[in-house]
Amino acid sequence: MAEFSYEIVKELGVLSEGSGGWKKELNLVSWNGKDPKYDIRDWGPDHEKMGKGVTLTTVDLKALKELLADIQLED
């Protein structure tokens, strides 16, 4: 597996928390020293481990925000 680096530039919020201390978070993350992007993924305690996630540019996040504003959620 290829090596990579990451830096959580800004923690924006927690979406949910699991029983083992893992949290689904929205953060601004720099991957491999590149410009930070918005990132939604599960993180272990102290951000030492991570699950699969989705990384979004500012343009992507703005489009998602507009889509979510127009969606009527069902329970």
mmCIF file of the N, C-alpha and C atoms, coordinates in Angstrom:
data_MODEL
# 
_entry.id   MODEL 
# 
loop_
_atom_site.group_PDB 
_atom_site.id 
_atom_site.type_symbol 
_atom_site.label_atom_id 
_atom_site.label_alt_id 
_atom_site.label_comp_id 
_atom_site.label_asym_id 
_atom_site.label_entity_id 
_atom_site.label_seq_id 
_atom_site.pdbx_PDB_ins_code 
_atom_site.Cartn_x 
_atom_site.Cartn_y 
_atom_site.Cartn_z 
_atom_site.occupancy 
_atom_site.B_iso_or_equiv 
_atom_site.pdbx_formal_charge 
_atom_site.auth_seq_id 
_atom_site.auth_comp_id 
_atom_site.auth_asym_id 
_atom_site.auth_atom_id 
_atom_site.pdbx_PDB_model_num 
ATOM 1   N N  . MET A 1 1  ? 0.843   -1.180 0.000  1.00 0.00 ? 1  MET A N  1 
ATOM 2   C CA . MET A 1 1  ? 0.000   0.000  0.000  1.00 0.00 ? 1  MET A CA 1 
ATOM 3   C C  . MET A 1 1  ? 0.885   1.239  0.000  1.00 0.00 ? 1  MET A C  1 
ATOM 4   N N  . ALA A 1 2  ? 0.517   2.232  -0.778 1.00 0.00 ? 2  ALA A N  1 
ATOM 5   C CA . ALA A 1 2  ? 1.298   3.456  -0.887 1.00 0.00 ? 2  ALA A CA 1 
ATOM 6   C C  . ALA A 1 2  ? 1.223   4.267  0.405  1.00 0.00 ? 2  ALA A C  1 
ATOM 7   N N  . GLU A 1 3  ? 2.332   4.888  0.758  1.00 0.00 ? 3  GLU A N  1 
ATOM 8   C CA . GLU A 1 3  ? 2.354   5.725  1.950  1.00 0.00 ? 3  GLU A CA 1 
ATOM 9   C C  . GLU A 1 3  ? 1.745   7.083  1.637  1.00 0.00 ? 3  GLU A C  1 
ATOM 10  N N  . PHE A 1 4  ? 1.148   7.689  2.633  1.00 0.00 ? 4  PHE A N  1 
ATOM 11  C CA . PHE A 1 4  ? 0.571   9.013  2.469  1.00 0.00 ? 4  PHE A CA 1 
ATOM 12  C C  . PHE A 1 4  ? 0.656   9.747  3.795  1.00 0.00 ? 4  PHE A C  1 
ATOM 13  N N  . SER A 1 5  ? 0.479   11.055 3.725  1.00 0.00 ? 5  SER A N  1 
ATOM 14  C CA . SER A 1 5  ? 0.470   11.858 4.944  1.00 0.00 ? 5  SER A CA 1 
ATOM 15  C C  . SER A 1 5  ? -0.785  12.712 4.953  1.00 0.00 ? 5  SER A C  1 
ATOM 16  N N  . TYR A 1 6  ? -1.168  13.122 6.135  1.00 0.00 ? 6  TYR A N  1 
ATOM 17  C CA . TYR A 1 6  ? -2.337  13.992 6.261  1.00 0.00 ? 6  TYR A CA 1 
ATOM 18  C C  . TYR A 1 6  ? -2.150  14.921 7.446  1.00 0.00 ? 6  TYR A C  1 
ATOM 19  N N  . GLU A 1 7  ? -2.808  16.071 7.356  1.00 0.00 ? 7  GLU A N  1 
ATOM 20  C CA . GLU A 1 7  ? -2.840  17.016 8.466  1.00 0.00 ? 7  GLU A CA 1 
ATOM 21  C C  . GLU A 1 7  ? -4.256  17.563 8.547  1.00 0.00 ? 7  GLU A C  1 
ATOM 22  N N  . ILE A 1 8  ? -4.882  17.400 9.688  1.00 0.00 ? 8  ILE A N  1 
ATOM 23  C CA . ILE A 1 8  ? -6.194  17.997 9.902  1.00 0.00 ? 8  ILE A CA 1 
ATOM 24  C C  . ILE A 1 8  ? -5.958  19.469 10.201 1.00 0.00 ? 8  ILE A C  1 
ATOM 25  N N  . VAL A 1 9  ? -6.277  20.312 9.224  1.00 0.00 ? 9  VAL A N  1 
ATOM 26  C CA . VAL A 1 9  ? -6.034  21.744 9.333  1.00 0.00 ? 9  VAL A CA 1 
ATOM 27  C C  . VAL A 1 9  ? -7.068  22.401 10.239 1.00 0.00 ? 9  VAL A C  1 
ATOM 28  N N  . LYS A 1 10 ? -8.326  21.940 10.122 1.00 0.00 ? 10 LYS A N  1 
ATOM 29  C CA . LYS A 1 10 ? -9.390  22.514 10.942 1.00 0.00 ? 10 LYS A CA 1 
ATOM 30  C C  . LYS A 1 10 ? -10.467 21.464 11.159 1.00 0.00 ? 10 LYS A C  1 
ATOM 31  N N  . GLU A 1 11 ? -10.850 21.262 12.411 1.00 0.00 ? 11 GLU A N  1 
ATOM 32  C CA . GLU A 1 11 ? -11.945 20.358 12.753 1.00 0.00 ? 11 GLU A CA 1 
ATOM 33  C C  . GLU A 1 11 ? -13.239 21.170 12.699 1.00 0.00 ? 11 GLU A C  1 
ATOM 34  N N  . LEU A 1 12 ? -14.135 20.802 11.785 1.00 0.00 ? 12 LEU A N  1 
ATOM 35  C CA . LEU A 1 12 ? -15.352 21.586 11.577 1.00 0.00 ? 12 LEU A CA 1 
ATOM 36  C C  . LEU A 1 12 ? -16.550 21.068 12.358 1.00 0.00 ? 12 LEU A C  1 
ATOM 37  N N  . GLY A 1 13 ? -16.605 19.752 12.611 1.00 0.00 ? 13 GLY A N  1 
ATOM 38  C CA . GLY A 1 13 ? -17.722 19.250 13.392 1.00 0.00 ? 13 GLY A CA 1 
ATOM 39  C C  . GLY A 1 13 ? -17.850 17.744 13.364 1.00 0.00 ? 13 GLY A C  1 
ATOM 40  N N  . VAL A 1 14 ? -18.569 17.224 14.341 1.00 0.00 ? 14 VAL A N  1 
ATOM 41  C CA . VAL A 1 14 ? -18.836 15.791 14.460 1.00 0.00 ? 14 VAL A CA 1 
ATOM 42  C C  . VAL A 1 14 ? -20.266 15.543 14.006 1.00 0.00 ? 14 VAL A C  1 
ATOM 43  N N  . LEU A 1 15 ? -20.429 14.601 13.057 1.00 0.00 ? 15 LEU A N  1 
ATOM 44  C CA . LEU A 1 15 ? -21.753 14.247 12.557 1.00 0.00 ? 15 LEU A CA 1 
ATOM 45  C C  . LEU A 1 15 ? -22.405 13.169 13.408 1.00 0.00 ? 15 LEU A C  1 
ATOM 46  N N  . SER A 1 16 ? -21.604 12.211 13.874 1.00 0.00 ? 16 SER A N  1 
ATOM 47  C CA . SER A 1 16 ? -22.123 11.144 14.730 1.00 0.00 ? 16 SER A CA 1 
ATOM 48  C C  . SER A 1 16 ? -20.955 10.487 15.456 1.00 0.00 ? 16 SER A C  1 
ATOM 49  N N  . GLU A 1 17 ? -21.297 9.708  16.496 1.00 0.00 ? 17 GLU A N  1 
ATOM 50  C CA . GLU A 1 17 ? -20.268 8.999  17.256 1.00 0.00 ? 17 GLU A CA 1 
ATOM 51  C C  . GLU A 1 17 ? -20.717 7.567  17.503 1.00 0.00 ? 17 GLU A C  1 
ATOM 52  N N  . GLY A 1 18 ? -19.802 6.622  17.245 1.00 0.00 ? 18 GLY A N  1 
ATOM 53  C CA . GLY A 1 18 ? -20.088 5.216  17.466 1.00 0.00 ? 18 GLY A CA 1 
ATOM 54  C C  . GLY A 1 18 ? -19.723 4.790  18.875 1.00 0.00 ? 18 GLY A C  1 
ATOM 55  N N  . SER A 1 19 ? -20.068 3.563  19.201 1.00 0.00 ? 19 SER A N  1 
ATOM 56  C CA . SER A 1 19 ? -19.847 3.066  20.560 1.00 0.00 ? 19 SER A CA 1 
ATOM 57  C C  . SER A 1 19 ? -18.372 2.883  20.913 1.00 0.00 ? 19 SER A C  1 
ATOM 58  N N  . GLY A 1 20 ? -17.519 2.664  19.919 1.00 0.00 ? 20 GLY A N  1 
ATOM 59  C CA . GLY A 1 20 ? -16.097 2.444  20.187 1.00 0.00 ? 20 GLY A CA 1 
ATOM 60  C C  . GLY A 1 20 ? -15.265 3.707  20.211 1.00 0.00 ? 20 GLY A C  1 
ATOM 61  N N  . GLY A 1 21 ? -15.914 4.875  20.243 1.00 0.00 ? 21 GLY A N  1 
ATOM 62  C CA . GLY A 1 21 ? -15.185 6.133  20.280 1.00 0.00 ? 21 GLY A CA 1 
ATOM 63  C C  . GLY A 1 21 ? -14.880 6.705  18.910 1.00 0.00 ? 21 GLY A C  1 
ATOM 64  N N  . TRP A 1 22 ? -15.228 5.961  17.852 1.00 0.00 ? 22 TRP A N  1 
ATOM 65  C CA . TRP A 1 22 ? -15.031 6.474  16.497 1.00 0.00 ? 22 TRP A CA 1 
ATOM 66  C C  . TRP A 1 22 ? -16.088 7.527  16.199 1.00 0.00 ? 22 TRP A C  1 
ATOM 67  N N  . LYS A 1 23 ? -15.679 8.574  15.468 1.00 0.00 ? 23 LYS A N  1 
ATOM 68  C CA . LYS A 1 23 ? -16.594 9.661  15.144 1.00 0.00 ? 23 LYS A CA 1 
ATOM 69  C C  . LYS A 1 23 ? -16.581 9.929  13.641 1.00 0.00 ? 23 LYS A C  1 
ATOM 70  N N  . LYS A 1 24 ? -17.758 10.184 13.088 1.00 0.00 ? 24 LYS A N  1 
ATOM 71  C CA . LYS A 1 24 ? -17.863 10.637 11.696 1.00 0.00 ? 24 LYS A CA 1 
ATOM 72  C C  . LYS A 1 24 ? -17.764 12.157 11.751 1.00 0.00 ? 24 LYS A C  1 
ATOM 73  N N  . GLU A 1 25 ? -16.739 12.704 11.086 1.00 0.00 ? 25 GLU A N  1 
ATOM 74  C CA . GLU A 1 25 ? -16.435 14.126 11.214 1.00 0.00 ? 25 GLU A CA 1 
ATOM 75  C C  . GLU A 1 25 ? -16.342 14.811 9.858  1.00 0.00 ? 25 GLU A C  1 
ATOM 76  N N  . LEU A 1 26 ? -16.607 16.114 9.873  1.00 0.00 ? 26 LEU A N  1 
ATOM 77  C CA . LEU A 1 26 ? -16.310 16.987 8.739  1.00 0.00 ? 26 LEU A CA 1 
ATOM 78  C C  . LEU A 1 26 ? -15.108 17.819 9.144  1.00 0.00 ? 26 LEU A C  1 
ATOM 79  N N  . ASN A 1 27 ? -14.019 17.665 8.394  1.00 0.00 ? 27 ASN A N  1 
ATOM 80  C CA . ASN A 1 27 ? -12.781 18.388 8.685  1.00 0.00 ? 27 ASN A CA 1 
ATOM 81  C C  . ASN A 1 27 ? -12.208 18.982 7.404  1.00 0.00 ? 27 ASN A C  1 
ATOM 82  N N  . LEU A 1 28 ? -11.317 19.910 7.566  1.00 0.00 ? 28 LEU A N  1 
ATOM 83  C CA . LEU A 1 28 ? -10.521 20.434 6.466  1.00 0.00 ? 28 LEU A CA 1 
ATOM 84  C C  . LEU A 1 28 ? -9.167  19.746 6.581  1.00 0.00 ? 28 LEU A C  1 
ATOM 85  N N  . VAL A 1 29 ? -8.822  18.921 5.563  1.00 0.00 ? 29 VAL A N  1 
ATOM 86  C CA . VAL A 1 29 ? -7.638  18.063 5.653  1.00 0.00 ? 29 VAL A CA 1 
ATOM 87  C C  . VAL A 1 29 ? -6.709  18.308 4.469  1.00 0.00 ? 29 VAL A C  1 
ATOM 88  N N  . SER A 1 30 ? -5.426  18.394 4.756  1.00 0.00 ? 30 SER A N  1 
ATOM 89  C CA . SER A 1 30 ? -4.386  18.447 3.723  1.00 0.00 ? 30 SER A CA 1 
ATOM 90  C C  . SER A 1 30 ? -3.831  17.039 3.548  1.00 0.00 ? 30 SER A C  1 
ATOM 91  N N  . TRP A 1 31 ? -3.964  16.487 2.341  1.00 0.00 ? 31 TRP A N  1 
ATOM 92  C CA . TRP A 1 31 ? -3.455  15.155 2.034  1.00 0.00 ? 31 TRP A CA 1 
ATOM 93  C C  . TRP A 1 31 ? -2.151  15.289 1.269  1.00 0.00 ? 31 TRP A C  1 
ATOM 94  N N  . ASN A 1 32 ? -1.109  14.633 1.749  1.00 0.00 ? 32 ASN A N  1 
ATOM 95  C CA . ASN A 1 32 ? 0.203   14.627 1.095  1.00 0.00 ? 32 ASN A CA 1 
ATOM 96  C C  . ASN A 1 32 ? 0.737   16.029 0.828  1.00 0.00 ? 32 ASN A C  1 
ATOM 97  N N  . GLY A 1 33 ? 0.482   16.951 1.765  1.00 0.00 ? 33 GLY A N  1 
ATOM 98  C CA . GLY A 1 33 ? 1.020   18.303 1.669  1.00 0.00 ? 33 GLY A CA 1 
ATOM 99  C C  . GLY A 1 33 ? 0.327   19.196 0.660  1.00 0.00 ? 33 GLY A C  1 
ATOM 100 N N  . LYS A 1 34 ? -0.772  18.730 0.072  1.00 0.00 ? 34 LYS A N  1 
ATOM 101 C CA . LYS A 1 34 ? -1.499  19.535 -0.924 1.00 0.00 ? 34 LYS A CA 1 
ATOM 102 C C  . LYS A 1 34 ? -2.479  20.467 -0.228 1.00 0.00 ? 34 LYS A C  1 
ATOM 103 N N  . ASP A 1 35 ? -3.114  21.328 -1.035 1.00 0.00 ? 35 ASP A N  1 
ATOM 104 C CA . ASP A 1 35 ? -4.099  22.259 -0.488 1.00 0.00 ? 35 ASP A CA 1 
ATOM 105 C C  . ASP A 1 35 ? -5.184  21.492 0.261  1.00 0.00 ? 35 ASP A C  1 
ATOM 106 N N  . PRO A 1 36 ? -5.627  22.023 1.397  1.00 0.00 ? 36 PRO A N  1 
ATOM 107 C CA . PRO A 1 36 ? -6.658  21.331 2.179  1.00 0.00 ? 36 PRO A CA 1 
ATOM 108 C C  . PRO A 1 36 ? -7.977  21.225 1.420  1.00 0.00 ? 36 PRO A C  1 
ATOM 109 N N  . LYS A 1 37 ? -8.696  20.122 1.681  1.00 0.00 ? 37 LYS A N  1 
ATOM 110 C CA . LYS A 1 37 ? -10.026 19.900 1.114  1.00 0.00 ? 37 LYS A CA 1 
ATOM 111 C C  . LYS A 1 37 ? -10.948 19.483 2.247  1.00 0.00 ? 37 LYS A C  1 
ATOM 112 N N  . TYR A 1 38 ? -12.241 19.645 2.004  1.00 0.00 ? 38 TYR A N  1 
ATOM 113 C CA . TYR A 1 38 ? -13.229 19.215 2.984  1.00 0.00 ? 38 TYR A CA 1 
ATOM 114 C C  . TYR A 1 38 ? -13.319 17.695 2.945  1.00 0.00 ? 38 TYR A C  1 
ATOM 115 N N  . ASP A 1 39 ? -13.444 17.088 4.102  1.00 0.00 ? 39 ASP A N  1 
ATOM 116 C CA . ASP A 1 39 ? -13.347 15.638 4.210  1.00 0.00 ? 39 ASP A CA 1 
ATOM 117 C C  . ASP A 1 39 ? -14.369 15.123 5.213  1.00 0.00 ? 39 ASP A C  1 
ATOM 118 N N  . ILE A 1 40 ? -15.143 14.122 4.795  1.00 0.00 ? 40 ILE A N  1 
ATOM 119 C CA . ILE A 1 40 ? -16.099 13.459 5.688  1.00 0.00 ? 40 ILE A CA 1 
ATOM 120 C C  . ILE A 1 40 ? -15.661 12.011 5.820  1.00 0.00 ? 40 ILE A C  1 
ATOM 121 N N  . ARG A 1 41 ? -15.349 11.577 7.050  1.00 0.00 ? 41 ARG A N  1 
ATOM 122 C CA . ARG A 1 41 ? -14.939 10.191 7.268  1.00 0.00 ? 41 ARG A CA 1 
ATOM 123 C C  . ARG A 1 41 ? -15.001 9.856  8.752  1.00 0.00 ? 41 ARG A C  1 
ATOM 124 N N  . ASP A 1 42 ? -14.913 8.571  9.041  1.00 0.00 ? 42 ASP A N  1 
ATOM 125 C CA . ASP A 1 42 ? -14.843 8.094  10.418 1.00 0.00 ? 42 ASP A CA 1 
ATOM 126 C C  . ASP A 1 42 ? -13.401 8.178  10.893 1.00 0.00 ? 42 ASP A C  1 
ATOM 127 N N  . TRP A 1 43 ? -13.242 8.671  12.110 1.00 0.00 ? 43 TRP A N  1 
ATOM 128 C CA . TRP A 1 43 ? -11.918 8.772  12.734 1.00 0.00 ? 43 TRP A CA 1 
ATOM 129 C C  . TRP A 1 43 ? -11.931 8.057  14.076 1.00 0.00 ? 43 TRP A C  1 
ATOM 130 N N  . GLY A 1 44 ? -10.847 7.343  14.351 1.00 0.00 ? 44 GLY A N  1 
ATOM 131 C CA . GLY A 1 44 ? -10.672 6.730  15.651 1.00 0.00 ? 44 GLY A CA 1 
ATOM 132 C C  . GLY A 1 44 ? -10.288 7.787  16.672 1.00 0.00 ? 44 GLY A C  1 
ATOM 133 N N  . PRO A 1 45 ? -10.280 7.387  17.947 1.00 0.00 ? 45 PRO A N  1 
ATOM 134 C CA . PRO A 1 45 ? -9.866  8.327  18.986 1.00 0.00 ? 45 PRO A CA 1 
ATOM 135 C C  . PRO A 1 45 ? -8.481  8.911  18.678 1.00 0.00 ? 45 PRO A C  1 
ATOM 136 N N  . ASP A 1 46 ? -8.320  10.186 18.933 1.00 0.00 ? 46 ASP A N  1 
ATOM 137 C CA . ASP A 1 46 ? -7.057  10.916 18.725 1.00 0.00 ? 46 ASP A CA 1 
ATOM 138 C C  . ASP A 1 46 ? -6.635  10.986 17.264 1.00 0.00 ? 46 ASP A C  1 
ATOM 139 N N  . HIS A 1 47 ? -7.550  10.668 16.334 1.00 0.00 ? 47 HIS A N  1 
ATOM 140 C CA . HIS A 1 47 ? -7.283  10.754 14.889 1.00 0.00 ? 47 HIS A CA 1 
ATOM 141 C C  . HIS A 1 47 ? -6.085  9.913  14.454 1.00 0.00 ? 47 HIS A C  1 
ATOM 142 N N  . GLU A 1 48 ? -5.823  8.826  15.173 1.00 0.00 ? 48 GLU A N  1 
ATOM 143 C CA . GLU A 1 48 ? -4.702  7.954  14.805 1.00 0.00 ? 48 GLU A CA 1 
ATOM 144 C C  . GLU A 1 48 ? -5.083  6.972  13.705 1.00 0.00 ? 48 GLU A C  1 
ATOM 145 N N  . LYS A 1 49 ? -6.354  6.582  13.648 1.00 0.00 ? 49 LYS A N  1 
ATOM 146 C CA . LYS A 1 49 ? -6.845  5.675  12.610 1.00 0.00 ? 49 LYS A CA 1 
ATOM 147 C C  . LYS A 1 49 ? -8.035  6.319  11.920 1.00 0.00 ? 49 LYS A C  1 
ATOM 148 N N  . MET A 1 50 ? -8.256  5.918  10.659 1.00 0.00 ? 50 MET A N  1 
ATOM 149 C CA . MET A 1 50 ? -9.362  6.495  9.901  1.00 0.00 ? 50 MET A CA 1 
ATOM 150 C C  . MET A 1 50 ? -10.040 5.423  9.066  1.00 0.00 ? 50 MET A C  1 
ATOM 151 N N  . GLY A 1 51 ? -11.290 5.669  8.753  1.00 0.00 ? 51 GLY A N  1 
ATOM 152 C CA . GLY A 1 51 ? -12.035 4.812  7.845  1.00 0.00 ? 51 GLY A CA 1 
ATOM 153 C C  . GLY A 1 51 ? -12.071 5.447  6.471  1.00 0.00 ? 51 GLY A C  1 
ATOM 154 N N  . LYS A 1 52 ? -12.762 4.791  5.559  1.00 0.00 ? 52 LYS A N  1 
ATOM 155 C CA . LYS A 1 52 ? -12.928 5.358  4.217  1.00 0.00 ? 52 LYS A CA 1 
ATOM 156 C C  . LYS A 1 52 ? -13.809 6.591  4.319  1.00 0.00 ? 52 LYS A C  1 
ATOM 157 N N  . GLY A 1 53 ? -13.583 7.513  3.399  1.00 0.00 ? 53 GLY A N  1 
ATOM 158 C CA . GLY A 1 53 ? -14.351 8.743  3.445  1.00 0.00 ? 53 GLY A CA 1 
ATOM 159 C C  . GLY A 1 53 ? -14.513 9.370  2.085  1.00 0.00 ? 53 GLY A C  1 
ATOM 160 N N  . VAL A 1 54 ? -14.999 10.593 2.108  1.00 0.00 ? 54 VAL A N  1 
ATOM 161 C CA . VAL A 1 54 ? -15.230 11.372 0.894  1.00 0.00 ? 54 VAL A CA 1 
ATOM 162 C C  . VAL A 1 54 ? -14.512 12.702 1.061  1.00 0.00 ? 54 VAL A C  1 
ATOM 163 N N  . THR A 1 55 ? -13.742 13.088 0.049  1.00 0.00 ? 55 THR A N  1 
ATOM 164 C CA . THR A 1 55 ? -13.031 14.357 0.053  1.00 0.00 ? 55 THR A CA 1 
ATOM 165 C C  . THR A 1 55 ? -13.657 15.273 -0.992 1.00 0.00 ? 55 THR A C  1 
ATOM 166 N N  . LEU A 1 56 ? -13.927 16.513 -0.599 1.00 0.00 ? 56 LEU A N  1 
ATOM 167 C CA . LEU A 1 56 ? -14.638 17.452 -1.460 1.00 0.00 ? 56 LEU A CA 1 
ATOM 168 C C  . LEU A 1 56 ? -13.875 18.764 -1.599 1.00 0.00 ? 56 LEU A C  1 
ATOM 169 N N  . THR A 1 57 ? -13.877 19.307 -2.812 1.00 0.00 ? 57 THR A N  1 
ATOM 170 C CA . THR A 1 57 ? -13.341 20.656 -3.009 1.00 0.00 ? 57 THR A CA 1 
ATOM 171 C C  . THR A 1 57 ? -14.372 21.652 -2.495 1.00 0.00 ? 57 THR A C  1 
ATOM 172 N N  . THR A 1 58 ? -14.000 22.916 -2.447 1.00 0.00 ? 58 THR A N  1 
ATOM 173 C CA . THR A 1 58 ? -14.950 23.951 -2.041 1.00 0.00 ? 58 THR A CA 1 
ATOM 174 C C  . THR A 1 58 ? -16.137 23.988 -2.997 1.00 0.00 ? 58 THR A C  1 
ATOM 175 N N  . VAL A 1 59 ? -15.881 23.843 -4.291 1.00 0.00 ? 59 VAL A N  1 
ATOM 176 C CA . VAL A 1 59 ? -16.949 23.827 -5.294 1.00 0.00 ? 59 VAL A CA 1 
ATOM 177 C C  . VAL A 1 59 ? -17.890 22.647 -5.043 1.00 0.00 ? 59 VAL A C  1 
ATOM 178 N N  . ASP A 1 60 ? -17.317 21.459 -4.776 1.00 0.00 ? 60 ASP A N  1 
ATOM 179 C CA . ASP A 1 60 ? -18.137 20.269 -4.479 1.00 0.00 ? 60 ASP A CA 1 
ATOM 180 C C  . ASP A 1 60 ? -18.996 20.499 -3.242 1.00 0.00 ? 60 ASP A C  1 
ATOM 181 N N  . LEU A 1 61 ? -18.397 21.058 -2.191 1.00 0.00 ? 61 LEU A N  1 
ATOM 182 C CA . LEU A 1 61 ? -19.123 21.260 -0.939 1.00 0.00 ? 61 LEU A CA 1 
ATOM 183 C C  . LEU A 1 61 ? -20.259 22.261 -1.115 1.00 0.00 ? 61 LEU A C  1 
ATOM 184 N N  . LYS A 1 62 ? -20.019 23.322 -1.894 1.00 0.00 ? 62 LYS A N  1 
ATOM 185 C CA . LYS A 1 62 ? -21.084 24.302 -2.166 1.00 0.00 ? 62 LYS A CA 1 
ATOM 186 C C  . LYS A 1 62 ? -22.235 23.639 -2.920 1.00 0.00 ? 62 LYS A C  1 
ATOM 187 N N  . ALA A 1 63 ? -21.917 22.784 -3.901 1.00 0.00 ? 63 ALA A N  1 
ATOM 188 C CA . ALA A 1 63 ? -22.957 22.078 -4.654 1.00 0.00 ? 63 ALA A CA 1 
ATOM 189 C C  . ALA A 1 63 ? -23.734 21.136 -3.737 1.00 0.00 ? 63 ALA A C  1 
ATOM 190 N N  . LEU A 1 64 ? -23.032 20.434 -2.847 1.00 0.00 ? 64 LEU A N  1 
ATOM 191 C CA . LEU A 1 64 ? -23.690 19.536 -1.901 1.00 0.00 ? 64 LEU A CA 1 
ATOM 192 C C  . LEU A 1 64 ? -24.609 20.318 -0.963 1.00 0.00 ? 64 LEU A C  1 
ATOM 193 N N  . LYS A 1 65 ? -24.147 21.468 -0.514 1.00 0.00 ? 65 LYS A N  1 
ATOM 194 C CA . LYS A 1 65 ? -24.946 22.310 0.372  1.00 0.00 ? 65 LYS A CA 1 
ATOM 195 C C  . LYS A 1 65 ? -26.249 22.730 -0.311 1.00 0.00 ? 65 LYS A C  1 
ATOM 196 N N  . GLU A 1 66 ? -26.161 23.100 -1.576 1.00 0.00 ? 66 GLU A N  1 
ATOM 197 C CA . GLU A 1 66 ? -27.354 23.487 -2.337 1.00 0.00 ? 66 GLU A CA 1 
ATOM 198 C C  . GLU A 1 66 ? -28.297 22.300 -2.515 1.00 0.00 ? 66 GLU A C  1 
ATOM 199 N N  . LEU A 1 67 ? -27.745 21.131 -2.822 1.00 0.00 ? 67 LEU A N  1 
ATOM 200 C CA . LEU A 1 67 ? -28.569 19.932 -2.974 1.00 0.00 ? 67 LEU A CA 1 
ATOM 201 C C  . LEU A 1 67 ? -29.289 19.588 -1.673 1.00 0.00 ? 67 LEU A C  1 
ATOM 202 N N  . LEU A 1 68 ? -28.555 19.636 -0.570 1.00 0.00 ? 68 LEU A N  1 
ATOM 203 C CA . LEU A 1 68 ? -29.145 19.302 0.725  1.00 0.00 ? 68 LEU A CA 1 
ATOM 204 C C  . LEU A 1 68 ? -30.248 20.287 1.119  1.00 0.00 ? 68 LEU A C  1 
ATOM 205 N N  . ALA A 1 69 ? -30.080 21.549 0.746  1.00 0.00 ? 69 ALA A N  1 
ATOM 206 C CA . ALA A 1 69 ? -31.095 22.554 1.075  1.00 0.00 ? 69 ALA A CA 1 
ATOM 207 C C  . ALA A 1 69 ? -32.410 22.262 0.354  1.00 0.00 ? 69 ALA A C  1 
ATOM 208 N N  . ASP A 1 70 ? -32.338 21.602 -0.797 1.00 0.00 ? 70 ASP A N  1 
ATOM 209 C CA . ASP A 1 70 ? -33.526 21.312 -1.597 1.00 0.00 ? 70 ASP A CA 1 
ATOM 210 C C  . ASP A 1 70 ? -34.143 19.957 -1.322 1.00 0.00 ? 70 ASP A C  1 
ATOM 211 N N  . ILE A 1 71 ? -33.496 19.140 -0.521 1.00 0.00 ? 71 ILE A N  1 
ATOM 212 C CA . ILE A 1 71 ? -33.989 17.783 -0.259 1.00 0.00 ? 71 ILE A CA 1 
ATOM 213 C C  . ILE A 1 71 ? -34.937 17.787 0.929  1.00 0.00 ? 71 ILE A C  1 
ATOM 214 N N  . GLN A 1 72 ? -36.072 17.109 0.752  1.00 0.00 ? 72 GLN A N  1 
ATOM 215 C CA . GLN A 1 72 ? -36.990 16.919 1.866  1.00 0.00 ? 72 GLN A CA 1 
ATOM 216 C C  . GLN A 1 72 ? -36.710 15.543 2.456  1.00 0.00 ? 72 GLN A C  1 
ATOM 217 N N  . LEU A 1 73 ? -36.214 15.519 3.682  1.00 0.00 ? 73 LEU A N  1 
ATOM 218 C CA . LEU A 1 73 ? -35.813 14.283 4.321  1.00 0.00 ? 73 LEU A CA 1 
ATOM 219 C C  . LEU A 1 73 ? -37.014 13.523 4.869  1.00 0.00 ? 73 LEU A C  1 
ATOM 220 N N  . GLU A 1 74 ? -36.918 12.199 4.794  1.00 0.00 ? 74 GLU A N  1 
ATOM 221 C CA . GLU A 1 74 ? -37.948 11.334 5.373  1.00 0.00 ? 74 GLU A CA 1 
ATOM 222 C C  . GLU A 1 74 ? -37.337 10.595 6.550  1.00 0.00 ? 74 GLU A C  1 
ATOM 223 N N  . ASP A 1 75 ? -38.127 10.377 7.572  1.00 0.00 ? 75 ASP A N  1 
ATOM 224 C CA . ASP A 1 75 ? -37.634 9.623  8.737  1.00 0.00 ? 75 ASP A CA 1 
ATOM 225 C C  . ASP A 1 75 ? -37.690 8.145  8.492  1.00 0.00 ? 75 ASP A C  1 
# 
